[in-house]
Amino acid sequence: MIRNLTNNHVLATKIRFCDTFLTRARGLMFHRPLAEDEALVFVEKRESISRAAIHMFFVFFPIAVIWLDADKRVVDKVLARPFRPYYAPRKPAQYYVEGHPALLEKVQVGDILEISPP
């Protein structure tokens, strides 16, 4: 589960961790659109702008992307559109969450999130 500790909103109840090279590389390519309670959580080894950058090639629907630092504080967020070549956070991030576009309404830069394993 992903919960926004700042405003107590539950962002997603069904999450999948992408913490290996293959799961991070595949992401949402050729995937069906996500339901409002689904999200992918990507985990990098350290905070970085370049390692947390994403592309939207072969993703056929818009998604919310929320980048978090090592303390799981939101450092940036964006609505990523299909087939765009590059999205990166404004500040270094160690985690990023990809989910339904409705997530963007529940999160602000500076909020702290809690991510619990499924």
C-alpha positions as CSV (number, residue, x, y, z in Angstrom):
1,M,0.0,0.0,0.0
2,I,1.1,3.6,-0.7
3,R,-0.2,6.2,1.8
4,N,0.4,9.9,1.8
5,L,1.4,10.6,5.4
6,T,1.0,14.3,4.9
7,N,-2.7,14.3,4.1
8,N,-3.6,10.6,5.0
9,H,-4.8,9.7,1.4
10,V,-4.3,6.1,0.3
11,L,-2.7,6.3,-3.1
12,A,-2.7,2.7,-4.1
13,T,-3.6,-0.7,-2.5
14,K,-2.2,-2.9,-5.3
15,I,1.5,-2.2,-5.8
16,R,4.3,-4.0,-7.6
17,F,8.0,-3.3,-6.8
18,C,10.3,-2.9,-9.7
19,D,13.7,-3.3,-8.1
20,T,15.7,-5.4,-10.6
21,F,17.2,-4.4,-13.9
22,L,14.6,-6.3,-15.9
23,T,11.6,-5.1,-14.0
24,R,12.8,-1.5,-14.2
25,A,13.5,-1.8,-17.9
26,R,10.1,-3.3,-18.7
27,G,8.0,-1.0,-16.5
28,L,4.7,-0.4,-18.2
29,M,5.7,-1.1,-21.8
30,F,3.0,-3.1,-23.5
31,H,0.9,-3.1,-20.3
32,R,-2.8,-2.4,-20.0
33,P,-3.9,0.8,-18.4
34,L,-3.7,0.9,-14.6
35,A,-6.7,1.0,-12.3
36,E,-6.9,3.8,-9.8
37,D,-5.7,1.6,-6.9
38,E,-2.7,0.1,-8.9
39,A,0.9,1.4,-9.0
40,L,4.4,0.4,-9.7
41,V,7.2,1.4,-7.3
42,F,10.7,1.7,-8.8
43,V,13.6,1.4,-6.5
44,E,17.1,2.7,-7.4
45,K,20.3,2.1,-5.4
46,R,20.8,5.8,-4.7
47,E,19.3,9.2,-5.3
48,S,19.9,10.4,-8.9
49,I,18.3,12.5,-11.6
50,S,19.5,10.4,-14.5
51,R,18.8,7.0,-12.9
52,A,15.2,8.1,-12.1
53,A,14.5,9.3,-15.6
54,I,11.8,7.4,-17.6
55,H,10.6,7.2,-21.2
56,M,7.1,6.4,-22.4
57,F,7.9,4.4,-25.5
58,F,5.4,1.6,-26.0
59,V,3.2,2.9,-23.1
60,F,-0.1,3.6,-24.7
61,F,-1.8,5.6,-21.9
62,P,-0.9,8.6,-19.7
63,I,0.4,7.9,-16.2
64,A,1.2,9.8,-13.1
65,V,4.9,9.7,-12.1
66,I,5.8,10.7,-8.6
67,W,9.5,10.9,-7.7
68,L,10.7,10.5,-4.1
69,D,14.0,11.1,-2.4
70,A,15.7,8.6,0.0
71,D,13.4,9.8,2.8
72,K,10.3,9.2,0.6
73,R,9.6,12.9,0.3
74,V,8.0,13.9,-3.0
75,V,10.6,15.9,-5.0
76,D,8.6,16.1,-8.3
77,K,5.5,14.9,-10.1
78,V,4.3,14.9,-13.7
79,L,1.6,13.5,-16.0
80,A,3.6,11.4,-18.5
81,R,2.1,11.1,-21.9
82,P,2.4,8.1,-24.3
83,F,5.5,7.8,-26.5
84,R,7.4,10.8,-25.0
85,P,11.1,10.2,-25.0
86,Y,12.2,11.6,-21.6
87,Y,10.9,12.6,-18.2
88,A,13.2,13.3,-15.3
89,P,12.7,14.7,-11.8
90,R,13.9,18.3,-11.1
91,K,15.8,17.0,-8.0
92,P,17.5,13.6,-7.4
93,A,15.2,10.8,-6.6
94,Q,15.7,7.2,-5.3
95,Y,12.1,6.0,-5.7
96,Y,9.5,6.7,-8.3
97,V,5.9,5.7,-8.5
98,E,4.0,5.1,-11.7
99,G,0.2,5.0,-11.4
100,H,-3.2,6.2,-12.6
101,P,-3.3,10.0,-13.4
102,A,-5.7,10.5,-10.5
103,L,-2.7,10.1,-8.1
104,L,-1.5,13.6,-9.1
105,E,-4.5,15.2,-7.3
106,K,-3.5,13.4,-4.0
107,V,0.1,14.4,-3.8
108,Q,2.1,17.6,-3.6
109,V,5.8,18.3,-3.8
110,G,7.1,18.0,-0.2
111,D,4.6,15.4,1.0
112,I,6.0,12.3,2.6
113,L,4.8,8.9,1.5
114,E,4.8,5.5,3.2
115,I,5.3,2.4,1.0
116,S,4.3,-0.9,2.5
117,P,5.2,-4.2,0.8
118,P,2.2,-6.1,-0.6
